[in-house]
């Protein structure tokens, strides 16, 4: 089947010429999707005349027409391809043109070669355009159409597409037909150029950032640019689609009154569907110039804001604010506009608060101070805050020297400076403070200041109160100075209270009055004191010293007392009652837990101890005055202090270790009331003496271990003090030593060498005995070290000249005649007793040596048989102060005596 397509490009491009002619068709003919009747079989001839298509078999087909317009005579696109970012188009006449796409610098691929895969779908776009137009040749163009003459044989496998020029006939050969590859229907309409011949390139602005968000995925997602205009429209739809930006930031903002011009208010934000760069600015309609908007959206003040200047327009919710017309624009020129409103928050004056910066706002401040209160820091704090966080300036006013106001970072502290408040003189003080913010100080806001009145009330101090009261009772047998009780009183202001005027008021016995003057205080049993108590200024009541109490005669004493504080006169007197209790037996206590103890070797008068072999004296104590007695003469007790001691000699008696001594102790108080207790003392065995030995290490050598020298110092002690002591030696080498006591009780000994001791170990036993015949033995030894004989030393190599004579020095200089004299020495290690050489002796009579070791000739070397090159050798014997003898050998080198030199001097 052959297909003839008459393509209408644009109904407004001009008028068509009349299309006539004939066409041979092999097969059937399809027109507007329908088979034309009568065209079948072998070759058929088609003729066009106006809107009628005639077929050789006599059938006539009238072609449908469309309204208005004319056909574009521009060349059609045959194919298009993409390489990198360049699109190349080929027209039907084989001419080409290309477009370079600016891919921008935003990253991503710049290769658009994938467009090649898109051209295969253009035929579908063209077919859909045919349906949309509804006709191929416009009816209104019939009369003006130019005749197109052509006759072609078309096989059933070809598709013929022709476009008619409005000014001349175009021969429709197959070379001018458009291939199956197209760009788009809208591109066909635009013709991709002007005139029938076309141009090599089309001018297009590709020097910009590609905004298409679907590249390159739209090739596989059936992307439709949705454009039917020019090639520029197509390229814009494919590569540079644009949707205008839109604001995302709010429209209502706040700024504090008097904020510094240039301060940032907010930063506007917007979004762009293609992610393009955005530029912010104010609209031309905004002329107040109170704020500036940077290209980045930063909104800054261009003047100092005040409520009067800014809060002028209702922003829609009843709030007055300043409107600012703003817009945002993308790089393609798309824009959005909105109005933002700046509300100026009115400046407010600082406020005063109590308890903290978050406390309640106060308009006055009152503090009460009792006239008894003295110097004190922080009797009150007034906090200050500013809603706008402005800097606050504090000023204060005071007309007194009793109080001061001290400003801190967030509060003002009220301090009392004196202790001289007097309610009767001044009952209140007034002060005031003001707080102003920085705008008040700068003269911007005369209302930004607050004042606070401060009142300090002085309250009257009340007289302290003492009430009638009965104190704790006291025993008639209490001791001197015994505490009775403390009188209580109260003061409303907790002032210090002074008790005074403690005066005897009356005496009673079992509730009946006892006439004063009845007793004189001469006897405990018959004549007690009538005024036996005293009171200090703190109200403490005690028994006087040396007074007698007897509850059988007076068992209640009454006194009057008054109190006062530092701010008032005396209070009214109160009656203080002191009850007297009957005597009670004394309570006895001891000072031991498991004792007491005595040692079998103790003698009469030795104190009994609280612990085994202890040192603390055992005693009994009473809570009353009285005396102690013991029923056993072997155990005595001090009648007044209760100390226990031995009344007999246990040493040498039959009462020995393991026995006990018992006694009944009786205590009688001043009222002849007795208390008894039993005491049992345990007898402990006598303990052995001990000795400590201190070897005299510096003497333990043959140099110093000589007859009468102290070898060991011994100290003897005995826990029971059984002196005097004795000491004896026995054992293998005991005869090498003698014992020498150092004091009268022999508590110190020295062990001396009985003769000069030779080197070796000496063993001995020492027995120590106390006066109670208790013995302790010690096995000991000491070692005597052998002193060394010493080692001889020289001060160098020795020389003597061959011409030397008797008395010349042996020297260390190699010339044998000058230099340091030869000298011998001896060293001792160890050096017991500071051993030192005492003398030297030479084995060669020709060499003399002093006891100090100095060497010299003892003969005339000159003229002897000993000459230069010989050596004089001999032995030296040396001895120290302890007669230790050693020896050594030395050699003396004989040096040459050279002939004299003669020097002639002509004159």
Order of alpha helices (4+ residues) and beta strands (2+ residues): beta-beta-beta-beta-beta-beta-beta-beta-beta-beta-beta-alpha-beta-beta-beta-alpha-alpha-beta-beta-beta-beta-beta-beta-beta-alpha-beta-beta-beta-beta-beta-beta-beta-beta-beta-beta-beta-alpha-beta-beta-beta-beta-beta-beta-beta-beta-beta-beta-beta-beta-beta-beta-beta-beta-beta-beta-beta-beta-beta-beta-beta-beta-beta-beta-beta-beta-beta-beta-beta-beta
